[in-house]
Amino acid sequence: MRAGAIHIVDTTLRDGSHAVSHSFTVEQAGAIAGGLDKAGVDLIEISHGDGIAGSSINYGFSKVQELELLAAAASVVKNAKLGVLLLPGIGTIEDLKNAREKGANAVRVATHVTEADIAIQHIGWAKQNGMFAVGFLMMTHMAEPEKIVEQAKIFVDAGADYINLADSSGYMVPEDVKARVGALKAAIQIPAGFHAHNNLGLAVANSLAAVEEGADYIDATCRGLGAGAGNTQIEVLCAVLHRLGYDTGIDAYALMDLAEDVVEPIMQRPQAIRTDSLMLGYAGVYSSFLLHTRRASEKFGVPARDILVELGKRRMVGGQEDMIVDVAYQLSQNRA
């Protein structure tokens, strides 16, 4: 790792999995991971959109078992760290062990912003077994900076290598990001990172705000592929950072070619800000709820916008996907 550099974490093969209904093939995983590695990306994350072991009726089944995708990526990645996402309660230490055996040497353990304590054992196991381990706080718009610092310190004490803050709803504006990342950087001695969603069209701006407050790691994806309206678009982010003089170690042209020649042809739809994805950011709803909400909208004849507003009012968080159908049904009955 380059001292003083901005490290780019690519999650095309993880968060981007939501946008293609978890349909990545072995060939696609190898081509994308290999291209990212050659371009100079520091950490490549690959797993089901909801983390390892996320393939299920609740979150959506993967077309190809994620350990196969991981092995394909490991066979071509030569320089970058190859990581997985783990949500305690979905993935287990046994799943993490299996991922490590297939080539993962990094893990980001993700919890709701107030539940960092459930990740202690997973981070501890990863560090004991030589893995790069990250504490990942989701839905950070739902907590004030002081609470985020409190939770981040739990990750620090567990041995995390850095702390990542996620705007999982794409709800925040740059001032929100600066307040949270700034407070985090002032309180901890290890690096900080940031993960943005583009539901309000602010992913690149919010990522830049995080960098300005001292964030060392920034998440992004090719063509912005991701849940909701997608993530920070890696080609755009690197172009902006290079123009501003930041060192990313990235070959921006190689990223542009990878996004255009490999990723764009497999996209099921343009990663645009449609009304329902815009409502994720407006209502502060978890971005991976979008596809589930669209299906519930069609089934019960209720506008997706109304479902998302109600989910936001109820402060639903990741792991409560089953409630989307309940909310849609209740709204349909109210309309009737």
Helices and strands as residue ranges (DSSP letters): E 7-13, H 16-19, H 26-39, E 43-46, H 66-74, E 81-86, H 93-101, E 106-112, G 116-119, H 120-128, E 132-138, G 140-142, H 145-158, E 162-166, H 174-187, E 192-195, H 203-212, E 217-220, G 222-224, H 234-243, H 252-258, I 259-263, G 264-266, H 275-283, H 289-300, H 304-313, H 322-335
